[in-house]
Amino acid sequence: MVYGKDIYLPVLIGVATLNREQMVYLAFLYAIYLVSQRQMNVRKLTILISCFAAWLVVFMGVRLYFGFKPSNFTWTLHLRHNLGIGNLTKKIIPLWIAEVAPCVALCVLAFKKSNRFFQLSFLSLALYAAMFFLNGNMWELAKFLPAFLVMIPMALQTLTGEFAKRI
């Protein structure tokens, strides 16, 4: 995105969606990047639409090929798992305190000095975390990895004292 090689994003998102559906978040990050850097134009908008189209084609293509199988992994199941006292006290809270909370704290410290891209991206993680809570087990942080695409570089700004340029 930064170096203008965004033409490859639709292919990247399409291929990555074969592994994880949440790769659509990369398209949202791209949209945030374009808006924050004031780079939205016809070419970039076409690439952005292509990113969402690539995700949708792969997402639906897999389902059309293998069938729309009912899933046991419903919102109610995830709520029950994520709010279960055993999972909460033994898996979720310790993991999130050790892995996510320090990174979030560093991001909060970097927020005011960060550029608009990091600010908007970090704010978008609230929605991503809520969707993760409803659609995943909170102790399976591998499914939360797209959030770390924003949090790690933002947290590193605090640790190094070097902040991305503001536009």
FENDALIN-V193422 format. One record per run of one state. SS is the DSSP state (2 for helix, 1 for strand, 0 for the rest). FROM is the first residue (numbers start at 0). TO is the last residue. Records with the same first field share a line. If there is no record, write none. Layout:
SS->FROM-TO ; FROM-TO
//
This chain:
0->0-4 ; 17-19 ; 36-40 ; 66-73 ; 83-83 ; 110-114 ; 135-139 ; 160-166
2->5-16 ; 20-35 ; 41-65 ; 74-82 ; 84-109 ; 115-134 ; 140-159
//
